[in-house]
Amino acid sequence: YKTIKLGLIQKNTLAPVINLRISFIKNEAKFELKDTLCKNFADYISESLVKSGIDFNKNDDFLKIVISNDNDISMLNKLLVKKNYPKFSINFVYDEKEYKIFKHNIKIRSSAKFMSRFSALANLLEENFEILGCSKNDDFATVRQNYLSLANIYHPDRHSNKSIAIQEEYAKKFKNIQSAYEGLKPYFKNQENFVMVG
């Protein structure tokens, strides 16, 4: 006779558990890929994102999923609810309040009222976007970055040693860049206020 010890293994105890941090910025859910396991999860999810036509960007450190409407929010909700995968388990780490605000803002930004109001305004301001080298769909951060870059290039102080004709041309360009930026700031402020009130 021999004594045999039996140990019970609970389901999923052999699968590694990944703690995956998520932040929500503007219209993106940003998954932090800090190690190989997280990157394996990103590879797994990327395949399903391609199939569903969701816009995403994956680099070494993050997986960013663009959320633009109710269908995308629904897909993200399903993703966050699912915890067990074939080779690992996921523990999503995020701020519930931040996520709730994020979903609310996406719903407002994709509403017909928001779209009609701000697409009409964007058409009126199209020339300002073009002066700054932007499109009507760019966000304020992109517009501001382009403005700072162009203002740096055309600032009159940088061209004081050039001919009068070049100085005048650059000063005029600089003035157009400034007025385009100043014209777009209220547009983005109005969008922000609309989202906050909605």
LINFENPE-V342786 format. One record per pair of residues at least 24 apart in sequence whose C-alpha atoms are under 10 Angstrom apart, sorted by the first residue. I is the first residue (numbers start at 1). J is the second residue. If there is no record, write none. Layout:
i;j
I;J
I;J
This chain:
i;j
12;84
12;85
12;86
12;87
12;88
12;89
13;88
13;89
14;87
14;88
14;89
15;84
15;85
15;86
15;87
15;88
15;89
15;90
16;87
16;88
16;89
16;90
17;83
17;84
17;87
17;88
17;89
17;90
17;91
18;83
18;88
18;89
18;90
18;91
18;92
18;93
19;89
19;90
19;91
19;92
19;93
20;90
20;91
20;92
20;93
20;94
21;91
21;92
21;93
21;94
21;95
22;62
22;63
22;64
22;92
22;93
22;94
22;95
22;99
23;64
23;93
23;94
23;95
23;98
23;99
23;102
24;64
24;65
24;67
24;94
24;95
24;98
24;99
24;100
24;101
24;102
24;103
25;64
25;66
25;98
25;99
25;102
26;66
26;67
26;68
26;102
26;105
26;106
26;139
27;64
27;65
27;66
27;67
27;68
27;69
27;102
27;103
27;105
27;106
27;109
28;55
28;56
28;57
28;63
28;64
28;65
28;66
28;67
28;68
28;102
28;106
29;56
29;62
29;63
29;64
29;65
29;66
29;67
29;73
29;76
29;99
29;102
30;56
30;57
30;58
30;61
30;62
30;63
30;64
30;65
30;66
31;58
31;61
31;62
31;63
31;64
31;65
31;92
31;93
31;94
32;60
32;61
32;62
32;63
32;64
33;58
33;59
33;60
33;61
33;62
33;63
34;60
34;61
34;62
35;60
35;61
36;60
37;87
37;88
37;90
38;62
38;63
38;88
38;90
39;63
40;87
40;88
41;85
41;87
41;88
41;89
41;90
44;85
45;79
49;75
67;102
67;103
67;106
67;107
67;110
68;103
68;105
68;106
68;107
68;109
68;110
69;103
69;106
69;107
69;108
69;109
69;110
69;111
70;103
70;106
70;107
70;110
70;111
72;103
72;106
73;102
73;103
73;104
73;106
73;107
74;103
76;103
77;103
101;196
104;195
104;196
104;198
105;192
105;194
105;195
105;196
105;198
106;195
107;195
107;198
108;194
108;195
108;196
108;197
108;198
109;191
109;192
109;194
109;195
109;198
114;191
114;194
114;195
114;198
117;191
118;187
118;188
118;190
118;191
121;184
121;187
122;184
122;187
122;188
125;180
125;183
125;184
125;187
126;180
126;184
127;180
128;176
128;177
128;178
128;179
128;180
128;181
128;182
128;183
128;184
129;177
129;180
129;181
129;183
129;184
130;177
130;180
131;173
131;176
131;177
131;178
131;179
131;180
131;181
132;176
132;177
132;178
132;180
132;181
133;177
139;188
140;184
140;185
140;187
140;188
140;189
143;181
143;184
143;185
143;188
144;181
144;184
144;185
146;177
146;181
147;174
147;177
147;178
147;180
147;181
147;182
148;177
148;178
148;181
150;174
150;177
150;178
151;175
151;176
151;177
151;178
